[in-house]
Amino acid sequence: MTRDQITSAILEIFRREFEMESPGLDDDLRETGEFDSVDAIELLLEIERLLKRELTHEEKQMAMEIRTIRQVIDYVELMANRGEGDGSASSR
């Protein structure tokens, strides 16, 4: 999955699930999007669907510091590369 594909998919998730039409990539989601812990859990579920695999506890913990959509995109890119490099992660 390319970075452009990831960006498009993440922006679509934010439009569809969180009703954010034109979010800034560097806007703080908690401040501008009123993003809360329930939203964060839903976002992780959407990321798992996008990646077609379950994230490990460790991988979910890594997401706890995410504040912007650009950081979400970076995170998904990292998780996508991890999944491709480790066949065991997709079998969970």
N, C-alpha and C positions, 0 to 999 in steps of 0.2 A: 504494500500500500504506500503510495507516494505521499509526501507532505501536503501537496495540493488536494489530494483525495481525502486525507484526514481532515484538513481545514474545512472543506466543503461539508463533510459528514458531521463534524462538530457544530458548525454553524447551523446546519439543518436541525440537529438535536435541540439546540438552544431556541430555534424558532418554534419547533413543534412542541416540545415538552415544557419549555419555560416562558413561551410567548415573548421572546426577546427578538425583535425583528432586525435591528441593526446594531448589535452590540459591538463596542470597541474592543479590539483584541487585548488592549492593555488596561481596560477599565476594571476596577476592583469589583468583583461579582457580588460581594457582600454589601457594598455600598450602593452601587448603581443598579444592581439587579435584585437586591433584597434576597440574595441567595442564602439559604439556611441549611442546617444539617440534613433535613429531609430531602431538600433539593440535591445535596451532595450525594446522598445514597442513591437517589434516582439517576443521577449522572453516572455514577459508577456502574449501575445496572445497564445503562445505555452503552457505556464503553465496552462492557463485556459482550453485549450483543454485537457491537461493531467489530470487535476483535474475534468473535465467535469462540470465545473461551472464558472460563472463570478466572478471575484474578485471584492470586494468592493473598493471604492475610498480609504478608510483607508488602506486596504490590499495592494493596489498598492503603496501608499505612503511609506509603510514599506519597499518596495523593492528598494527605491531610494538610499540606502547606500550600496547596494550589489556591491562587487568588484571582487569576485572570484567564481569559480564554486562550491567550497565547501559551500560558503554562499548561492548560488542558491539552492543547495540541502537542506541545513538547512531550507531555506525559504519555499520550496515546502513541506518539511516534516511538518512544522508548519501549513501551509495552508491546507494540507490534513487532519491533525488531527482536525483542526477547522471545516472543512467541514463535517467530520464524526460526530462531536459532536453537530452540529447545523444544523438541517434539513432545517431551513429557508434560510440559505446561498445558498443552491443548488437550491432554487426555484426562484432566481432572474432572 
